[in-house]
Amino acid sequence: MVYSTIKSSRGAFALLIDPDKQTDNLPDLVTKAESLGVDLILVGGSLVKRGMEETIATIKSNCRIPTVLFPGSVFQFTPTADAILLLSLISGRNAEYLIGNHVIASQAIKESKMEVIPTGYMLIDSGQTSSAQYMSNTSPIPSSKPDIALATALAGEQLGLKTIYLEGGSGAQDSIPETFIKTVCDSIDIPVIVGGGIKTPKQANAIRMAGASMVVVGNSIEKNPHLLEELVAASR
C-alpha cells in the first residue's frame, strides 16, 4: 500500500511529475528512478493541459513504481493511477479546495477502487507567489509562524486526515525551514510530507532529519535530472 510507504520509518522519496513539463526523456527518467529506489511517483500540477492518462501510461510502461495522483483540480482525476493524495487545503479558507472538489470527484474515486490517502495540504510561504497559492486564491502560512502551522496540522489530524503535506510550491524560491518542519513533526502522530524549493541533497537531508516522512522533488529534477541519485540518497 502507498500509505505504508509514506509512513515508513526509513524515509521515503517521491518524484513529482507535471505532465505539462515533461519531454521525451520521461521513459529514461522513470527507468532511472526505479533503479535508484524512488518510492513513489506523484503526477499532477496546478495547471495540467496535457493528458494525465498518457503520462501515467508512459510511467507504468517503463517502471513499476506506484503512481499517485497529486491533483491540482478535479479535472486531473484519472482511474489509471494506483492511489490518490486526496488533498484538502487546510491552510486556506476556500471551500472548493476544502471540500467542494472532493464532492464532485467522490463517486469516480469510489468506482476506481484506488487507494485513497486523505491529506491535509498546507501552503507555506516560500518567498514568492506559488502557482498553488494563486490558483487556490488562498494565503500561505508565513514561514516565521510555525505555531500557526502546528495548530493547523493538529486540527487536520484531529479531523482524521492520514497525512500532512507541507508545500512550498513548485519552483519555490526557498525550501521550508527545518525548524518549522520539526515543530510540526514533533507534535503530531501522522506522517508529514514536504515538498517545494528543494534544490540540493543538503536541503533534502535536513528536511528528513527534521522528521519528514517523505521528501518530494520535481522542479529541480526537471532542470537537472542528474541530481536525482544524490537527492534520493540524502532523503533516507
N, CA, C and O of each residue as an XYZ file, in Angstrom:
944
protein
N       0.836     -1.207      0.000
C       0.000      0.000      0.000
C       0.867      1.252      0.000
O       1.940      1.280      0.603
N       0.387      2.283     -0.683
C       1.137      3.529     -0.775
C       1.286      4.177      0.593
O       2.347      4.709      0.919
N       0.225      4.134      1.395
C       0.288      4.792      2.702
C       1.367      4.182      3.589
O       2.041      4.899      4.328
N       1.532      2.878      3.522
C       2.565      2.233      4.334
C       3.954      2.689      3.909
O       4.865      2.749      4.735
N       4.125      3.011      2.631
C       5.399      3.546      2.146
C       5.645      4.942      2.705
O       6.761      5.261      3.117
N       4.611      5.769      2.721
C       4.755      7.137      3.213
C       5.134      7.173      4.680
O       5.949      8.000      5.089
N       4.559      6.294      5.470
C       4.820      6.347      6.909
C       5.989      5.467      7.342
O       6.229      5.293      8.537
N       6.713      4.915      6.380
C       7.862      4.077      6.708
C       8.906      4.867      7.480
O       9.188      6.019      7.149
N       9.476      4.257      8.499
C      10.458      4.947      9.338
C      11.786      5.167      8.627
O      12.601      5.969      9.082
N      12.022      4.459      7.504
C      13.308      4.602      6.823
C      13.360      5.876      5.985
O      14.435      6.278      5.542
N      12.230      6.503      5.766
C      12.187      7.700      4.938
C      11.872      7.360      3.498
O      12.443      6.420      2.946
N      10.974      8.105      2.883
C      10.562      7.845      1.507
C      10.905      9.043      0.627
O      11.006     10.176      1.097
N      11.081      8.759     -0.665
C      11.356      9.820     -1.634
C      10.361      9.689     -2.782
O      10.162      8.602     -3.325
N       9.740     10.806     -3.142
C       8.787     10.819     -4.252
C       9.248     11.782     -5.339
O       9.677     12.903     -5.062
N       9.153     11.329     -6.554
C       9.441     12.156     -7.728
C       8.127     12.722     -8.234
O       7.195     11.972     -8.526
N       8.049     14.048     -8.340
C       6.837     14.708     -8.812
C       6.937     14.971    -10.310
O       7.865     15.630    -10.780
N       5.971     14.446    -11.045
C       5.928     14.625    -12.493
C       4.749     15.518    -12.859
O       3.599     15.177    -12.582
N       5.029     16.651    -13.475
C       3.998     17.543    -14.007
C       3.893     17.245    -15.501
O       4.841     17.511    -16.240
N       2.763     16.699    -15.966
C       2.644     16.331    -17.380
C       2.977     17.465    -18.348
O       3.484     17.212    -19.441
N       2.700     18.704    -17.964
C       2.962     19.841    -18.850
C       4.446     20.137    -19.026
O       4.843     20.793    -19.988
N       5.264     19.652    -18.095
C       6.691     19.996    -18.124
C       7.563     18.848    -18.605
O       8.789     18.960    -18.608
N       6.943     17.740    -19.012
C       7.733     16.582    -19.406
C       8.127     16.628    -20.875
O       7.413     17.184    -21.710
N       9.261     16.043    -21.170
C       9.765     15.950    -22.532
C       9.866     14.477    -22.908
O       9.365     13.606    -22.197
N      10.508     14.217    -24.014
C      10.630     12.838    -24.478
C      11.527     11.986    -23.590
O      11.630     10.776    -23.794
N      12.177     12.606    -22.604
C      13.080     11.833    -21.739
C      12.357     11.192    -20.553
O      12.998     10.591    -19.691
N      11.031     11.315    -20.503
C      10.286     10.755    -19.372
C      10.533      9.256    -19.192
O      10.750      8.825    -18.060
N      10.510      8.434    -20.261
C      10.798      6.999    -20.057
C      12.155      6.754    -19.411
O      12.273      5.916    -18.517
N      13.180      7.477    -19.854
C      14.512      7.305    -19.277
C      14.546      7.760    -17.819
O      15.205      7.141    -16.984
N      13.830      8.846    -17.522
C      13.827      9.381    -16.162
C      13.200      8.398    -15.182
O      13.759      8.156    -14.112
N      12.044      7.826    -15.528
C      11.381      6.928    -14.579
C      12.093      5.580    -14.492
O      12.056      4.928    -13.448
N      12.740      5.157    -15.578
C      13.552      3.943    -15.518
C      14.706      4.133    -14.544
O      15.005      3.256    -13.734
N      15.350      5.297    -14.636
C      16.437      5.615    -13.711
C      15.910      5.722    -12.289
O      16.561      5.265    -11.350
N      14.741      6.321    -12.123
C      14.149      6.476    -10.796
C      13.947      5.116    -10.128
O      14.206      4.961     -8.934
N      13.490      4.146    -10.893
C      13.289      2.812    -10.337
C      14.617      2.184     -9.912
O      14.706      1.556     -8.858
N      15.624      2.357    -10.722
C      16.931      1.765    -10.402
C      17.541      2.395     -9.155
O      18.336      1.759     -8.462
N      17.171      3.649     -8.866
C      17.717      4.355     -7.707
C      16.888      4.146     -6.435
O      17.277      4.590     -5.355
N      15.762      3.479     -6.569
C      14.935      3.200     -5.403
C      13.936      4.280     -5.052
O      13.500      4.356     -3.903
N      13.554      5.130     -6.014
C      12.484      6.100     -5.772
C      11.233      5.335     -5.350
O      10.876      4.338     -5.977
N      10.570      5.792     -4.297
C       9.463      5.043     -3.709
C       8.131      5.259     -4.421
O       7.380      4.310     -4.646
N       7.843      6.509     -4.775
C       6.558      6.852     -5.381
C       6.759      7.883     -6.478
O       7.717      8.656     -6.447
N       5.853      7.893     -7.445
C       5.827      8.958     -8.441
C       4.486      9.670     -8.322
O       3.430      9.081     -8.551
N       4.549     10.952     -7.957
C       3.350     11.783     -7.889
C       3.131     12.425     -9.251
O       4.083     12.872     -9.891
N       1.878     12.473     -9.696
C       1.563     13.038    -11.005
C       0.490     14.100    -10.843
O      -0.594     13.826    -10.327
N       0.799     15.329    -11.291
C      -0.171     16.405    -11.211
C       0.522     17.754    -11.256
O       1.737     17.842    -11.434
N      -0.278     18.811    -11.091
C       0.252     20.168    -11.128
C      -0.873     21.173    -11.003
O      -2.048     20.808    -11.061
N      -0.521     22.434    -10.833
C      -1.546     23.471    -10.704
C      -2.338     23.635    -11.983
O      -3.552     23.833    -11.948
N      -1.650     23.553    -13.117
C      -2.295     23.611    -14.427
C      -1.786     22.425    -15.233
O      -0.583     22.289    -15.452
N      -2.699     21.568    -15.673
C      -2.294     20.434    -16.497
C      -3.125     20.452    -17.774
O      -4.327     20.189    -17.761
N      -2.445     20.772    -18.883
C      -3.131     20.852    -20.179
C      -2.948     19.569    -20.983
O      -3.758     19.257    -21.856
N      -1.870     18.819    -20.683
C      -1.616     17.571    -21.376
C      -2.272     16.427    -20.620
O      -2.666     16.592    -19.466
N      -2.393     15.259    -21.263
C      -3.136     14.162    -20.698
C      -2.485     13.500    -19.499
O      -1.346     13.040    -19.579
N      -3.208     13.450    -18.384
C      -2.739     12.723    -17.207
C      -2.627     11.237    -17.539
O      -1.650     10.587    -17.168
N      -3.624     10.704    -18.235
C      -3.627      9.265    -18.532
C      -2.442      8.885    -19.403
O      -1.832      7.836    -19.193
N      -2.110      9.714    -20.370
C      -0.965      9.440    -21.239
C       0.329      9.416    -20.429
O       1.176      8.544    -20.624
N       0.475     10.378    -19.523
C       1.681     10.434    -18.697
C       1.786      9.209    -17.803
O       2.854      8.606    -17.697
N       0.684      8.838    -17.160
C       0.696      7.674    -16.276
C       0.969      6.396    -17.068
O       1.677      5.510    -16.590
N       0.413      6.298    -18.274
C       0.666      5.120    -19.111
C       2.147      5.007    -19.456
O       2.705      3.910    -19.451
N       2.781      6.132    -19.756
C       4.218      6.129    -20.059
C       5.023      5.689    -18.849
O       5.958      4.898    -18.970
N       4.656      6.205    -17.683
C       5.358      5.824    -16.457
C       5.220      4.328    -16.202
O       6.207      3.643    -15.932
N       3.999      3.828    -16.288
C       3.742      2.417    -15.978
C       4.398      1.467    -16.971
O       4.747      0.341    -16.616
N       4.567      1.908    -18.203
C       5.181      1.030    -19.198
C       6.705      1.011    -19.092
O       7.364      0.220    -19.766
N       7.268      1.885    -18.244
C       8.732      1.957    -18.125
C       9.262      1.702    -16.720
O      10.476      1.635    -16.527
N       8.369      1.558    -15.726
C       8.816      1.240    -14.372
C       7.665      0.666    -13.567
O       6.509      0.689    -13.991
N       8.009      0.148    -12.390
C       6.996     -0.461    -11.520
C       6.747      0.378    -10.264
O       6.124     -0.101     -9.316
N       7.216      1.596    -10.249
C       6.991      2.473     -9.097
C       5.500      2.856     -9.050
O       4.937      3.235    -10.077
N       4.859      2.764     -7.886
C       3.451      3.161     -7.792
C       3.239      4.620     -8.207
O       4.014      5.504     -7.842
N       2.176      4.849     -8.975
C       1.829      6.209     -9.393
C       0.714      6.744     -8.509
O      -0.272      6.056     -8.244
N       0.884      7.976     -8.058
C      -0.050      8.575     -7.107
C      -0.523      9.916     -7.652
O       0.291     10.778     -7.983
N      -1.837     10.093     -7.746
C      -2.369     11.371     -8.218
C      -2.119     12.454     -7.173
O      -2.359     12.263     -5.981
N      -1.630     13.598     -7.655
C      -1.391     14.782     -6.834
C      -2.145     15.917     -7.534
O      -1.536     16.808     -8.127
N      -3.480     15.870     -7.455
C      -4.305     16.699     -8.348
C      -4.406     18.162     -7.944
O      -4.651     18.492     -6.784
N      -4.210     19.033     -8.936
C      -4.405     20.452     -8.711
C      -5.856     20.851     -8.833
O      -6.247     21.928     -8.383
N      -6.671     19.980     -9.446
C      -8.105     20.225     -9.576
C      -8.808     18.906     -9.848
O      -8.167     17.891    -10.122
N     -10.122     18.932     -9.770
C     -10.919     17.733    -10.004
C     -10.750     17.207    -11.426
O     -10.952     16.020    -11.681
N     -10.382     18.086    -12.343
C     -10.245     17.694    -13.749
C      -9.007     16.835    -13.994
O      -8.844     16.284    -15.083
N      -8.146     16.718    -13.006
C      -6.939     15.910    -13.164
C      -7.132     14.473    -12.688
O      -6.185     13.687    -12.693
N      -8.336     14.130    -12.283
C      -8.556     12.756    -11.824
C      -8.576     11.774    -12.995
O      -9.175     12.037    -14.037
N      -7.914     10.649    -12.801
C      -7.977      9.536    -13.740
C      -7.916      8.247    -12.943
O      -7.155      8.167    -11.979
N      -8.692      7.231    -13.313
C      -8.707      5.981    -12.553
C      -7.502      5.089    -12.813
O      -7.400      4.005    -12.237
N      -6.592      5.526    -13.667
C      -5.474      4.663    -14.047
C      -4.314      4.694    -13.059
O      -3.397      3.881    -13.168
N      -4.336      5.611    -12.102
C      -3.272      5.673    -11.091
C      -3.499      4.609    -10.018
O      -4.570      4.007     -9.945
N      -2.486      4.387     -9.193
C      -2.583      3.400     -8.124
C      -3.216      3.964     -6.857
O      -3.837      3.231     -6.088
N      -3.058      5.258     -6.647
C      -3.562      5.885     -5.422
C      -3.746      7.379     -5.678
O      -3.326      7.912     -6.705
N      -4.382      8.031     -4.718
C      -4.569      9.482     -4.813
C      -4.317     10.120     -3.460
O      -4.829      9.660     -2.440
N      -3.520     11.188     -3.458
C      -3.448     12.056     -2.292
C      -4.673     12.963     -2.385
O      -4.697     13.905     -3.176
N      -5.682     12.675     -1.577
C      -6.919     13.454     -1.625
C      -6.697     14.712     -0.792
O      -6.866     14.719      0.428
N      -6.312     15.778     -1.496
C      -5.839     16.997     -0.839
C      -6.981     17.877     -0.354
O      -7.880     18.235     -1.115
N      -6.928     18.217      0.925
C      -7.822     19.228      1.480
C      -6.943     20.391      1.914
O      -6.096     20.239      2.795
N      -7.142     21.547      1.302
C      -6.257     22.706      1.532
C      -6.609     23.358      2.866
O      -7.336     24.350      2.919
N      -6.076     22.777      3.943
C      -6.472     23.218      5.283
C      -5.787     24.499      5.729
O      -6.168     25.075      6.748
N      -4.781     24.959      4.986
C      -4.153     26.239      5.330
C      -4.954     27.413      4.806
O      -4.685     28.554      5.183
N      -5.933     27.165      3.944
C      -6.747     28.227      3.369
C      -8.195     28.106      3.795
O      -8.555     27.209      4.557
N      -9.012     28.999      3.308
C     -10.428     29.001      3.667
C     -11.310     28.994      2.423
O     -12.466     29.416      2.466
N     -10.751     28.508      1.313
C     -11.522     28.396      0.073
C     -12.268     27.067      0.093
O     -11.653     26.003      0.019
N     -13.592     27.131      0.194
C     -14.394     25.915      0.373
C     -14.240     24.916     -0.770
O     -14.377     23.711     -0.560
N     -13.957     25.403     -1.974
C     -13.806     24.483     -3.101
C     -12.631     23.542     -2.904
O     -12.675     22.386     -3.327
N     -11.576     24.038     -2.260
C     -10.382     23.219     -2.058
C     -10.380     22.512     -0.701
O      -9.524     21.671     -0.427
N     -11.354     22.869      0.146
C     -11.523     22.151      1.404
C     -12.426     20.939      1.229
O     -12.163     19.880      1.797
N     -13.513     21.093      0.427
C     -14.482     20.002      0.277
C     -15.189     20.002     -1.082
O     -15.640     18.949     -1.533
N     -15.292     21.147     -1.736
C     -16.091     21.258     -2.959
C     -15.668     20.313     -4.064
O     -16.495     19.571     -4.592
N     -14.381     20.328     -4.427
C     -13.888     19.448     -5.488
C     -14.001     17.979     -5.108
O     -14.175     17.118     -5.971
N     -13.902     17.701     -3.823
C     -13.968     16.325     -3.346
C     -15.356     15.727     -3.593
O     -15.485     14.558     -3.955
N     -16.387     16.547     -3.392
C     -17.760     16.091     -3.624
C     -17.949     15.729     -5.096
O     -18.563     14.713     -5.419
N     -17.415     16.569     -5.982
C     -17.561     16.328     -7.420
C     -16.884     15.026     -7.834
O     -17.411     14.281     -8.660
N     -15.719     14.756     -7.258
C     -14.936     13.585     -7.676
C     -15.242     12.320     -6.888
O     -14.746     11.250     -7.240
N     -16.041     12.412     -5.839
C     -16.181     11.302     -4.895
C     -16.644      9.996     -5.536
O     -16.089      8.936     -5.248
N     -17.648     10.062     -6.396
C     -18.177      8.830     -6.985
C     -17.156      8.184     -7.921
O     -16.993      6.963     -7.929
N     -16.476      9.008     -8.704
C     -15.461      8.475     -9.620
C     -14.322      7.830     -8.841
O     -13.808      6.785     -9.242
N     -13.925      8.446     -7.732
C     -12.856      7.872     -6.910
C     -13.296      6.532     -6.322
O     -12.528      5.570     -6.307
N     -14.533      6.477     -5.838
C     -15.047      5.225     -5.258
C     -15.065      4.108     -6.302
O     -14.666      2.978     -6.017
N     -15.526      4.426     -7.501
C     -15.620      3.417     -8.557
C     -14.247      2.956     -9.035
O     -14.113      1.834     -9.524
N     -13.231      3.797     -8.902
C     -11.889      3.432     -9.352
C     -11.248      2.367     -8.468
O     -10.374      1.623     -8.913
N     -11.692      2.298     -7.201
C     -11.156      1.353     -6.209
C      -9.663      1.597     -5.904
O      -8.990      0.729     -5.349
N      -9.164      2.769     -6.269
C      -7.771      3.082     -5.944
C      -7.628      3.399     -4.454
O      -8.612      3.688     -3.774
N      -6.405      3.341     -3.965
C      -6.135      3.681     -2.573
C      -6.287      5.190     -2.381
O      -5.729      5.982     -3.139
N      -7.040      5.568     -1.372
C      -7.291      6.981     -1.086
C      -6.562      7.377      0.199
O      -6.723      6.737      1.238
N      -5.759      8.439      0.114
C      -4.998      8.906      1.274
C      -5.432     10.344      1.590
O      -4.934     11.286      0.974
N      -6.358     10.520      2.548
C      -6.808     11.871      2.911
C      -5.631     12.690      3.442
O      -4.971     12.296      4.403
N      -5.380     13.830      2.806
C      -4.158     14.587      3.065
C      -4.462     16.045      3.380
O      -5.146     16.725      2.616
N      -3.953     16.512      4.499
C      -4.064     17.930      4.834
C      -2.968     18.699      4.110
O      -1.787     18.556      4.426
N      -3.360     19.508      3.146
C      -2.417     20.229      2.282
C      -2.234     21.635      2.831
O      -3.202     22.380      2.980
N      -0.992     21.996      3.130
C      -0.710     23.281      3.746
C       0.312     24.048      2.930
O       1.441     23.590      2.756
N      -0.072     25.204      2.432
C       0.846     26.059      1.680
C       1.651     26.908      2.657
O       1.094     27.571      3.532
N       2.970     26.877      2.493
C       3.877     27.639      3.348
C       4.601     28.670      2.486
O       5.067     28.357      1.391
N       4.691     29.891      2.985
C       5.338     30.958      2.214
C       6.772     30.574      1.840
O       7.556     30.155      2.691
N       7.100     30.725      0.552
C       8.411     30.318      0.050
C       9.195     31.463     -0.561
O      10.182     31.239     -1.262
N       8.765     32.685     -0.300
C       9.492     33.835     -0.805
C       8.949     34.413     -2.090
O       9.405     35.460     -2.549
N       7.961     33.725     -2.683
C       7.323     34.244     -3.884
C       5.946     33.606     -4.018
O       5.670     32.586     -3.387
N       5.084     34.200     -4.836
C       3.747     33.655     -5.036
C       3.841     32.362     -5.834
O       4.368     32.352     -6.946
N       3.330     31.273     -5.269
C       3.377     29.988     -5.951
C       2.137     29.801     -6.818
O       1.130     30.485     -6.633
N       2.219     28.874     -7.757
C       1.070     28.573     -8.616
C      -0.104     28.077     -7.780
O      -1.247     28.463     -8.024
N       0.173     27.222     -6.794
C      -0.895     26.683     -5.955
C      -1.590     27.794     -5.180
O      -2.813     27.786     -5.033
N      -0.812     28.743     -4.688
C      -1.383     29.869     -3.961
C      -2.286     30.698     -4.866
O      -3.397     31.063     -4.481
N      -1.807     30.989     -6.058
C      -2.576     31.823     -6.986
C      -3.852     31.123     -7.424
O      -4.928     31.721     -7.419
N      -3.731     29.850     -7.804
C      -4.881     29.118     -8.329
C      -5.940     28.858     -7.262
O      -7.133     28.835     -7.564
N      -5.506     28.660     -6.009
C      -6.464     28.372     -4.939
C      -7.034     29.628     -4.294
O      -7.979     29.553     -3.509
N      -6.460     30.785     -4.625
C      -6.901     32.057     -4.058
C      -6.857     32.016     -2.526
O      -7.791     32.449     -1.850
N      -5.745     31.485     -1.996
C      -5.556     31.431     -0.550
C      -4.177     31.985     -0.196
O      -3.279     32.045     -1.036
N      -4.035     32.384      1.056
C      -2.750     32.899      1.524
C      -1.956     31.785      2.197
O      -2.523     30.990      2.946
N      -0.644     31.717      1.939
C       0.172     30.700      2.607
C       0.443     31.082      4.053
O       0.337     32.248      4.433
N       0.793     30.088      4.848
C       1.203     30.356      6.223
C       2.626     30.916      6.194
O       3.493     30.320      5.554
N       2.896     32.035      6.860
C       4.260     32.581      6.863
C       5.246     31.580      7.455
O       4.937     30.897      8.431
N       6.428     31.498      6.861
C       7.436     30.557      7.361
C       7.946     30.953      8.743
O       8.631     30.170      9.400
N       7.614     32.162      9.182
C       8.002     32.628     10.522
C       6.935     32.314     11.570
O       7.063     32.715     12.726
N       5.878     31.593     11.165
C       4.763     31.305     12.072
C       4.531     29.800     12.218
O       3.460     29.311     11.860
N       5.505     29.063     12.735
C       5.316     27.618     12.899
C       4.188     27.271     13.857
O       3.616     26.184     13.771
N       3.857     28.192     14.780
C       2.766     27.922     15.718
C       1.429     27.808     14.991
O       0.588     26.986     15.353
N       1.235     28.642     13.955
C       0.011     28.561     13.164
C      -0.026     27.254     12.380
O      -1.065     26.600     12.284
N       1.127     26.884     11.821
C       1.213     25.620     11.077
C       0.922     24.437     11.985
O       0.213     23.509     11.595
N       1.464     24.467     13.191
C       1.247     23.367     14.129
C      -0.229     23.240     14.487
O      -0.772     22.135     14.481
N      -0.878     24.344     14.794
C      -2.296     24.302     15.146
C      -3.129     23.783     13.974
O      -4.098     23.049     14.166
N      -2.742     24.171     12.768
C      -3.466     23.724     11.573
C      -3.266     22.225     11.350
O      -4.218     21.505     11.051
N      -2.030     21.762     11.497
C      -1.740     20.341     11.329
C      -2.444     19.508     12.393
O      -2.971     18.439     12.089
N      -2.461     19.981     13.630
C      -3.164     19.277     14.700
C      -4.652     19.158     14.391
O      -5.254     18.105     14.599
N      -5.239     20.244     13.893
C      -6.658     20.207     13.535
C      -6.905     19.178     12.434
O      -7.895     18.448     12.471
N      -5.996     19.124     11.452
C      -6.131     18.129     10.386
C      -6.067     16.711     10.926
O      -6.853     15.850     10.530
N      -5.130     16.473     11.828
C      -5.011     15.145     12.445
C      -6.273     14.807     13.224
O      -6.771     13.684     13.141
N      -6.793     15.762     13.975
C      -7.987     15.519     14.783
C      -9.228     15.300     13.923
O     -10.187     14.667     14.364
N      -9.212     15.815     12.714
C     -10.321     15.590     11.777
C     -10.229     14.229     11.089
O     -11.146     13.826     10.374
N      -9.118     13.522     11.310
C      -8.987     12.186     10.756
C      -8.166     12.081      9.490
O      -8.124     11.017      8.871
N      -7.502     13.177      9.083
C      -6.631     13.102      7.914
C      -5.460     12.174      8.209
O      -5.021     12.065      9.353
N      -4.958     11.507      7.178
C      -3.929     10.484      7.383
C      -2.503     11.002      7.230
O      -1.559     10.348      7.672
N      -2.336     12.164      6.612
C      -1.003     12.730      6.459
C      -1.111     14.240      6.262
O      -2.158     14.757      5.872
N      -0.021     14.928      6.538
C       0.063     16.375      6.335
C       1.132     16.641      5.280
O       2.229     16.086      5.340
N       0.803     17.487      4.322
C       1.735     17.836      3.243
C       2.077     19.312      3.382
O       1.226     20.177      3.173
N       3.339     19.600      3.738
C       3.819     20.979      3.821
C       4.406     21.360      2.468
O       5.391     20.765      2.033
N       3.818     22.333      1.807
C       4.140     22.660      0.417
C       4.689     24.065      0.282
O       4.025     25.043      0.625
N       5.914     24.154     -0.222
C       6.488     25.459     -0.512
C       6.088     25.976     -1.884
O       6.205     27.169     -2.161
N       5.614     25.076     -2.746
C       5.164     25.466     -4.084
C       6.161     25.093     -5.153
O       7.367     25.053     -4.908
N       5.652     24.818     -6.348
C       6.500     24.457     -7.482
C       7.451     25.594     -7.821
O       7.030     26.738     -7.988
N       8.747     25.268     -7.922
C       9.730     26.289     -8.238
C       9.918     27.300     -7.125
O      10.297     28.444     -7.377
N       9.652     26.882     -5.885
C       9.749     27.796     -4.742
C      11.145     28.387     -4.629
O      12.143     27.725     -4.913
N      11.195     29.639     -4.211
C      12.484     30.321     -4.033
C      13.254     29.728     -2.865
O      14.473     29.568     -2.933
N      12.530     29.398     -1.780
C      13.155     28.846     -0.577
C      12.481     27.532     -0.202
O      11.292     27.343     -0.456
N      13.250     26.620      0.406
C      12.626     25.434      0.979
C      12.081     25.800      2.359
O      12.471     26.815      2.936
N      11.186     24.978      2.881
C      10.606     25.245      4.192
C      11.682     25.045      5.265
O      12.373     24.025      5.247
N      11.841     25.983      6.191
C      12.900     25.860      7.209
C      12.768     24.577      8.018
O      11.661     24.154      8.352
N      13.902     23.963      8.330
C      13.865     22.685      9.056
C      13.279     22.842     10.455
O      12.628     21.926     10.957
N      13.503     24.004     11.097
C      12.926     24.208     12.429
C      11.396     24.252     12.353
O      10.711     23.786     13.264
N      10.877     24.805     11.280
C       9.436     24.878     11.038
C       8.884     23.453     10.901
O       7.872     23.104     11.508
N       9.575     22.638     10.088
C       9.153     21.255      9.858
C       9.201     20.462     11.156
O       8.282     19.703     11.464
N      10.263     20.639     11.905
C      10.430     19.895     13.159
C       9.332     20.225     14.157
O       8.863     19.342     14.874
N       8.918     21.485     14.211
C       7.846     21.890     15.115
C       6.577     21.091     14.844
O       5.905     20.637     15.770
N       6.257     20.924     13.558
C       5.058     20.166     13.184
C       5.260     18.678     13.435
O       4.410     18.029     14.045
N       6.377     18.137     12.969
C       6.622     16.688     13.069
C       6.669     16.197     14.510
O       6.220     15.089     14.803
N       7.210     17.016     15.413
C       7.358     16.599     16.803
C       6.036     16.570     17.560
O       5.966     16.010     18.654
N       4.998     17.157     17.001
C       3.766     17.333     17.765
C       2.556     16.602     17.194
O       1.483     16.639     17.796
N       2.702     15.939     16.052
C       1.602     15.160     15.508
C       2.067     13.720     15.290
O       3.265     13.447     15.223
N       1.116     12.818     15.181
C       1.433     11.394     15.086
C       1.212     10.814     13.698
O       1.368      9.608     13.506
N       0.854     11.640     12.736
C       0.675     11.168     11.365
C       1.862     11.625     10.518
O       2.529     12.596     10.876
N       2.137     10.946      9.403
C       3.308     11.293      8.584
C       3.220     12.705      8.020
O       2.138     13.221      7.742
N       4.390     13.311      7.860
C       4.498     14.641      7.252
C       5.290     14.524      5.948
O       6.398     13.988      5.921
N       4.703     15.029      4.886
C       5.341     15.080      3.569
C       5.788     16.518      3.335
O       5.068     17.456      3.679
N       6.974     16.696      2.750
C       7.484     18.053      2.494
C       7.943     18.169      1.050
O       8.675     17.313      0.554
N       7.512     19.228      0.377
C       7.943     19.492     -0.988
C       8.051     20.986     -1.245
O       7.530     21.799     -0.482
N       8.736     21.337     -2.334
C       8.847     22.735     -2.731
C      10.177     23.367     -2.371
O      10.547     23.419     -1.198
N      10.898     23.847     -3.372
C      12.135     24.580     -3.128
C      13.326     23.736     -2.745
O      14.342     24.271     -2.301
N      13.227     22.418     -2.907
C      14.330     21.531     -2.527
C      15.259     21.386     -3.734
O      14.916     20.742     -4.725
N      16.432     21.995     -3.628
C      17.343     22.055     -4.770
C      18.634     21.286     -4.561
O      19.354     21.017     -5.523
N      18.939     20.931     -3.328
C      20.229     20.289     -3.039
C      20.036     19.080     -2.131
O      19.053     19.009     -1.394
N      20.970     18.129     -2.178
C      20.926     16.994     -1.240
C      20.968     17.454      0.218
O      20.327     16.849      1.078
N      21.713     18.511      0.496
C      21.798     19.028      1.863
C      20.425     19.442      2.372
O      20.075     19.148      3.515
N      19.644     20.118      1.539
C      18.294     20.524      1.930
C      17.410     19.302      2.155
O      16.660     19.245      3.129
N      17.500     18.324      1.252
C      16.692     17.112      1.375
C      17.000     16.382      2.675
O      16.092     15.923      3.368
N      18.281     16.278      3.000
C      18.687     15.591      4.220
C      18.215     16.337      5.458
O      17.775     15.718      6.427
N      18.304     17.661      5.432
C      17.870     18.464      6.576
C      16.381     18.285      6.825
O      15.941     18.217      7.973
N      15.610     18.210      5.751
C      14.161     18.020      5.876
C      13.858     16.650      6.465
O      12.995     16.515      7.332
N      14.559     15.653      5.997
C      14.378     14.302      6.528
C      14.775     14.252      8.006
O      14.056     13.660      8.811
N      15.902     14.858      8.377
C      16.361     14.852      9.758
C      15.422     15.644     10.673
O      15.375     15.400     11.879
N      14.678     16.588     10.098
C      13.718     17.360     10.889
C      12.469     16.549     11.207
O      11.631     16.979     12.001
N      12.341     15.370     10.586
C      11.228     14.486     10.923
C      10.270     14.165      9.801
O       9.327     13.400     10.002
N      10.486     14.734      8.614
C       9.580     14.458      7.498
C       9.631     12.983      7.107
O      10.707     12.388      7.045
N       8.481     12.407      6.849
C       8.408     11.008      6.441
C       8.721     10.837      4.958
O       9.241      9.802      4.540
N       8.398     11.865      4.161
C       8.648     11.761      2.725
C       9.062     13.113      2.161
O       8.467     14.145      2.473
N      10.084     13.084      1.331
C      10.564     14.272      0.627
C      10.097     14.177     -0.829
O      10.225     13.129     -1.461
N       9.557     15.278     -1.352
C       9.063     15.322     -2.728
C       9.850     16.355     -3.518
O       9.974     17.503     -3.093
N      10.380     15.952     -4.664
C      11.128     16.877     -5.524
C      10.641     16.716     -6.962
O      10.464     15.601     -7.454
N      10.431     17.840     -7.618
C      10.007     17.803     -9.013
C      10.760     18.790     -9.866
O      11.469     18.402    -10.794
N      10.612     20.078     -9.557
C      11.163     21.132    -10.397
C      12.676     21.048    -10.553
O      13.193     21.253    -11.651
N      13.392     20.750     -9.476
C      14.859     20.688     -9.539
C      15.328     19.568    -10.452
O      16.333     19.711    -11.148
N      14.606     18.454    -10.452
C      14.991     17.320    -11.296
C      14.600     17.567    -12.749
O      15.257     17.078    -13.668
N      13.526     18.328    -12.951
C      13.177     18.717    -14.320
C      14.319     19.513    -14.938
O      14.628     19.367    -16.120
N      14.944     20.366    -14.111
C      16.043     21.205    -14.609
C      17.361     20.447    -14.690
O      18.182     20.711    -15.569
N      17.563     19.501    -13.770
C      18.825     18.771    -13.714
C      18.577     17.326    -13.281
O      18.681     17.020    -12.094
N      18.254     16.436    -14.214
C      17.956     15.038    -13.876
C      19.099     14.327    -13.156
O      18.867     13.345    -12.452
N      20.330     14.810    -13.325
C      21.479     14.168    -12.691
C      21.463     14.318    -11.164
O      22.197     13.617    -10.468
N      20.633     15.223    -10.643
C      20.531     15.411     -9.199
C      19.782     14.274     -8.505
O      19.892     14.102     -7.291
N      19.022     13.500     -9.277
C      18.114     12.528     -8.697
C      18.811     11.555     -7.748
O      18.331     11.322     -6.639
N      19.922     10.996     -8.169
C      20.588      9.989     -7.343
C      20.977     10.562     -5.976
O      20.744      9.927     -4.948
N      21.564     11.755     -5.964
C      22.011     12.357     -4.715
C      20.836     12.719     -3.815
O      20.915     12.572     -2.595
N      19.739     13.197     -4.421
C      18.569     13.586     -3.632
C      17.917     12.364     -2.984
O      17.497     12.417     -1.828
N      17.835     11.270     -3.733
C      17.256     10.053     -3.163
C      18.091      9.567     -1.979
O      17.541      9.235     -0.929
N      19.391      9.524     -2.140
C      20.291      9.064     -1.075
C      20.200      9.952      0.155
O      20.234      9.464      1.284
N      20.087     11.248     -0.064
C      20.052     12.197      1.051
C      18.745     12.141      1.831
O      18.676     12.617      2.964
N      17.718     11.566      1.235
C      16.388     11.550      1.865
C      16.156     10.325      2.744
O      15.103     10.207      3.370
N      17.115      9.422      2.797
C      16.975      8.188      3.585
C      17.367      8.421      5.042
O      17.311      7.495      5.851
